[in-house]
């Protein structure tokens, strides 16, 4: 009798081209979005999104560290029952990949923060709202169904308490405290491209607007039509406009933030608490001892301390120190194979930033959803070849470190 088992593997089939908007069919991987976004966005905005600190060593190092890991597949395993679903903090998601918080996402496309949230909700995926978003967090919670909020806080209890209360009242259930930005980084790239915060009108900015009319009309002018954008969520009250000279003053004394302030947040925040921006296993232990529910291993996309170690390089140690805490990670992830490497080393969830922002720039909400579908298709395909049916089956034995100069 003929073997009809192939008819039962449609779950792993590529997304039919007819399901993809024609304008997005040329994007076959997350990395395809960046060149198109670079052409679409003004030089200053693209430079801000793509740039990192100083020599870019921390940024490029994350990708190199992932490339130094190879996967070890198992053969002759029935994988027709495979699924990419992942549970985190009791909630089930379609895949173990979420959108990392990214500043000024609202300039990628019209109401970019909301587009990211809506696309994630539509795909049953996780999106983390950024404190430096341009839409009030209350609206993101209501219209975008966002439930994770990332915050930067100064070491000032008088500002911490009302901000945490605002996030709770809006309906968010997970608070992500970013701890790796005690001071602004040295991002020389921003100076070279002419980007500044606040934005300063000048001839270069005007010329970029004229030469990028689709963005200028479809994103910037549409945004201005609703009023001057503000940093809506840096504090319990509305923050300064993006064309303001008070932005830096509004940040407060972030370099005074210490572990005692995490204790305060843990005392007043009843939801899940995640500490983001940790690279030291010792800090993972402290976070666990002080009541955090999870840690997010990250070097801030290489945008803070140059030459900071790649998150994937410390993941195994972080997982060992975490105990029962959830361990999340970002940093250089672009492919389903990258994600599987992190899961093999013990990560519970992986976050990706820039590619989703580029997808928003070139395709809005549809572009973001397409990016999620591309990642999910890669995971499904790679799981079959790795020989696993569930993400829990991905173990340390599935990955090996490649030593340069040695034969595999």
N, C-alpha and C positions, 0 to 999 in steps of 0.2 A: 504494500500500500504506500502511496506517496506520503511523505512527511509534511503535514500542514502546520507544523509548529511555528513557522515563520509568520503565519497570519496572526499569531498571538503576540508578536513583538512590536506592534504598531506604537506602543507607548514610547519606544525609543526612537521612532522615526523622526527625521528632521521636520521642523515646522513647515507645512505646505506653503509654497511661495504665494499662493493666492490669499493666504491669511495675513500676509505682510503688506502694509501700504506700499505702493509702488515706489514712493520716494525713499523708502528705507531698505529696499531689497539689496542694495549694493553693500550694506553694512552686515558683514558676515561674522564679525567678532567685536568685542568691546574696543579693541585697539583701532578699529576702523573709524571710530567716531572722532578721534582727536584731529586728524588732518582737516576734516570738513569743518570742525568747530573753529580751528585756527583761521580758516579762510573767512568764516562767518562773523567772528567776534572782532571788535576793535583790538588793536595791538595791546593797549593797556589792560583790558579786561582779560584777554587770553593770557597775557603774561602773568597777571595776578593768580589766575587759576593754576597755570602750569608751573610757575616758578617755585623754587625751594630756597633754602638758606645758603648763602655764601657760594661754595663750590659745587653744590648739588650732590655732594658725596653721600649724604644720608638717604636722599631720594633714590639715586641710582643703585645704591648699595642694597636696598630692599629687593629689587628685581634680581640682582646678581646672586643674592643669598638664596632666593627661591630657585633660580636656575641651577644652583649647586646641589639641589636635591633631585634624585631620580625616583620614579615609581617602579615598584616591583609587582607585576600583575600575577595573579593565579589563573590557571587554565582549567577548562572542562568543568565549569560550574554553571548550573542553570540560573540565569539572572533575569528571567522574565518577570519576576515579582518585584523588581527594584523600584525604589521610590526616593525622591530627593527631599522628602519632608523632614523638617527638623523642629524639635520643641525647645523653646528657651523660656525660662521663667513661667512654665506652665502653659504657654501659648504655642500653638502649632503653626508653622510657616511652610510655604510651598518649597522653599529651598533654604540652605544654610547661609545665605548671602543677603546682606542688607546694605542700605545706603548710609554711608558715614555722614556726619554733620559737616557742612561746608559753608563757609562765610560768603556772603553776597551772592548766594545762589539765585536771588531774584533778578540779577543782571544777566543770567545765562539765557533766559527766555522770559516772556511776560509772566509775572507772578511765579517765578521759577520754584520758590519754596513750596508753593501749593501744588505745582505740577509734579514735583518729586513725591509729595505725600500722597496725592491722588493715584498716581501710577503705582506706587508701592501697595496701597490699599487694594487696588483693582487686581493686582497679581498675588494677593495674600502674602506680601513680603514686608520686611521691616525697614522703616525709614526713621532716622534720628534727626530731629529738628535742631538747627543750629541757633545758638544764642545771638549770632550776628545776622540773623535773617531779617528781611524787610517787611514781613507780614506778622501781625500780632499773633502770639502763640495761641491765644484763645480762638482765633479764626482757623489756625492750622489744626487745632484739636477738633473743632466743630466740622468744618468743611472737608478737611483732609484726613480726618480720623487718625492723626498722629498721636502717639502715646508715649514716645520716648523724647525727652527734651535734654539737650546738652547745654551746660552752662559754664561760663567763666565767672568766678567769684573772687572778689578781693577779700583779704583777711579782716573784714569789718562786720562783726555780728549785726550791726544796725542795718546793713544792706543784705546780709545773707538771709535773715529771718523773713523779711517781706517778700524777697524774690522766691524763696522756696514755697511760701504760702501761695503766691500767685500761680506758680506752676501746678500746685496741688489743686487749687480751686478750678483751674481750667480743665482738669480731668486727666492729666498725664499720670501714668502709673510707674514710670521708670525715669529716674533722674541720673544723668551722666555728668559727673564733675570732671572737667578737664583740668589736669594739674601740671601740664608741661609748658605752660605759657606764663612764667612769672614776670617776664619782661618781653617786649616786642623783639622779634628776631631780626637779624641783619639780612634782609632780603634785597641784595644789591640789584637783583633782576628788576624789581619794581622801579628803581631809580632809572635804570637803563631804558625801560619801556615807557617811562613817563607816568606810571601809575602812582597815585598818592591817595591817602585816606585822611582827611576828606578829599573828594574829587575836586580838582581845581580847573575851572575852564581856562583853556589856553588854545593857541593856534594848532598845536599838535592834536589835542582832543577834538577840536572842530574838524580838522582834516580827516581824522579817523572816522568821525561820524559821517562825513560826506562820502567817504570811500567804502563805507559799510552800511549802505542805506537800508537793506532789509532788517538788520539789527536795530539801527537807529529808529526806524519807523515802527517796526513790529514789537520791539521790546522797550527801548528807552522812552520814546515819546508816548507810547501807550501807558507806561508807568507814570510819567510826569503828568499825564492827563488826569490822574486821580489824586494829584497833590505830590509835593516833594517827599520822596522816600525817607524814612527814618530808620534808625536802629531801634526796632520796637521791643526787643527782648533782652537787652543787656542788663536791665535792672527792673525793679518792681514798677517803675514808671517809664513812660516813653522816653527813649534816648534821643540823641541828637540827630539832625538830618545828615545825609551822606555828603551834603555840601556845607558842612559845619566845621568851625575851627575848634570845637570843644570835644571832639571825639576822644582824643587821648586823655584829656582830663577826666572824662566820664568813666574811664576804665577802672579807676581806683587803684589801691595798693595791692596788686596781685602778688607782688614779691613778699608780702607779709602773710600769705596763706600758708598754714601749716596743718599738721595732723590734728591739732586740737579743734580746728574748724570743721574737719571731717566728723569729729565726735559731735559737734553741735548740729551739723546737718543730719547725722544719723538719729539724733534725739528728736528732731522736729519733722523729719520726712518719714512718712508711714509706708511709702511704696518701696520698690526695688531701687537700690543705690549701687551705681557702677562708678568705679574710679578709672578714668581714661588718661592715657599718656604715661603709663608705667613701663619701664624697661628692666628694672632691677628686681630679681627674685626676692631680695630682702624687703622691698617695698610691697610686693605682693603679700608677703607674710604679715606686714603691718596692717595692710588694708583688711585682710581676713580677721586679724585679731581685733580690729576696731569696728567690725560689724558690717563691712561692705558685702553686698550680695554677688558682686562680680567685679572683675578687673578687665581692662581693655588694654592689651599690649600694643603700643603704638609709639612711633617716633614723629607723629604729626605730619606724615607724608613727606618727611625730610625738610619741613618748613621751619623748624625751630633750631635745635642744636646740630650743626653740621658735623658730619662723621659719627653721629649717634649710631649705635649698633642696629642692625636690621631686626625688626620684631620677630621674624621667623627664627632667628639665630638664638633667641633666649626663650622661645616658646616652651620647649620641653621642661626647662628649669622652672618657668613660671607655673606650669600646670602642676608640677610636683609640690610647689609651695602653696598652691591655691586651696588644697583640700576640697571641701564641698562647694566652693565658690565657682560660678560660671567664669570661663575664660574666653574672652573675645580677642580678636586681632585684626589689624589692618596693616597696609604697607606693601605696595607693589603687586597686589593680586589683580590679575587680568584674565586668567583662564580658569576653566573648570579644573584642570590639572593642578594649578596653584592652590585652589581651595581644598582639594583632596589632600594635598601635602600637609596643610595646616590641620585638617581634621585627623590625619594619621598621627600627628604629633600631640594631639590632645585638645585642640581648640574646640570649643562648643559652637562658635559662630564666627564668620568672616565678614568684614565690612570693606566696601570698595567706595572710593570717593570720586576722583576726577572723571573716570569714564562715564558715570551717570550724569555728571554735569555737562560733559560734551554731548551726550545723547540728548539732553534737554535742549542744548543750544541749537542743534540741527533738526530736531524732530519734536520738541515739546513733550507733552505727556505720552504721545505715541512712541516717540523715540526712546523714552525711558522704559516703557513697557517692552519694547522690542529688545532692549538691552537685557532685561530680566529673562526674557524667553531664550535669548542666545545663551546666556549663562546656564539656564536650566537644561537646555538641550545638550550643552557640552558635558554637564555633570552626568546626565543620563547615559550618554554615549560612553564616557570614560569609566563609569561604574561597571558597565558591562564588560569592558576590556580589562578592568582591574579584577573582576570576579567577585563583586559584592552586590547584595540586594538592598542593603540599608546602609545609611551613613555610619551607624554604630559599628558596622563590620569593618570599617576602615581603621586599621591599626598601625602601630609603629613598624611592624614587619613589612608594610607596603611601601616603605620609603627608605632610601639609602643616600648617604652623603657622597657626593662625587669629589674625590681629591684630585686637584689639577695635576696633570703630569702622570697620573696612574691610569692604566687601562681598566675599563669597566668590566 
